[in-house]
Amino acid sequence: MKLESVKEAAVTILGIVGPLGGLDVLSLNAGIANGDSDTGDGYQTVLQTNHLSHMLLLSLLWPAVEQAG
C-alpha cells in the first residue's frame, strides 16, 4: 500500500461528491493487526494502514465534509 493510492481515492471521491454538494459521511474504518514490513513510502505497514492513511484521507476530504454543512 502506498499513500499515493489514498490520494487517488480522494480525487475519485471528490469527483463523485463535488457536484452533489459535499460529503455527508466519512467513515475511517480500515485497519490491519499485523505487518512486519515497511511500505513503499518507508513507514511501518500497520502505522501507515491504521493511522497515516486515515489522516491523509481525512485531510484531503475535509473540505467536502465542511461543504455538506
C-alpha positions in Angstrom: 0.0 0.0 0.0 1.2 3.5 -0.9 -0.1 6.8 0.2 -0.4 7.7 -3.5 -3.4 5.3 -3.6 -5.1 7.2 -0.8 -4.6 10.4 -2.8 -6.1 8.8 -5.9 -9.1 7.6 -3.9 -9.7 11.1 -2.6 -9.6 12.5 -6.1 -12.2 9.9 -7.2 -14.4 10.6 -4.2 -14.3 14.3 -4.8 -15.1 13.9 -8.4 -18.3 12.0 -7.4 -19.4 14.1 -4.5 -18.4 17.6 -5.8 -21.4 18.1 -8.0 -23.7 16.8 -5.2 -22.7 19.5 -2.8 -20.3 17.8 -0.4 -19.7 14.6 1.6 -22.2 13.9 4.3 -20.4 11.0 6.0 -16.8 9.8 6.1 -16.0 6.6 7.9 -12.3 5.8 8.5 -12.6 2.1 9.4 -9.9 0.2 7.6 -7.2 -1.4 9.6 -4.8 -4.4 10.0 -3.5 -6.2 13.0 0.0 -7.2 11.9 2.6 -6.4 9.3 6.3 -6.6 9.9 7.5 -4.9 6.7 7.7 -1.3 5.6 5.5 0.2 3.0 6.8 1.7 -0.3 6.6 5.1 1.5 9.0 3.9 4.2 6.6 3.6 7.1 5.8 0.5 9.1 2.8 -1.2 7.5 0.5 -1.2 10.5 1.2 2.5 11.2 0.6 3.6 7.7 -2.5 1.5 7.2 -4.2 2.2 10.5 -3.2 5.8 11.1 -1.3 7.7 8.4 -3.6 6.8 5.5 -6.7 7.7 7.6 -5.3 11.1 8.5 -4.3 11.8 4.9 -7.7 10.8 3.5 -9.4 12.9 6.2 -7.3 16.0 5.4 -8.0 15.6 1.7 -11.7 15.1 2.1 -12.4 17.5 4.9 -13.3 20.5 2.7 -16.1 18.3 1.1 -17.4 17.4 4.6 -17.5 21.1 5.6 -19.3 21.9 2.3 -22.0 19.4 3.2 -22.8 21.5 6.2 
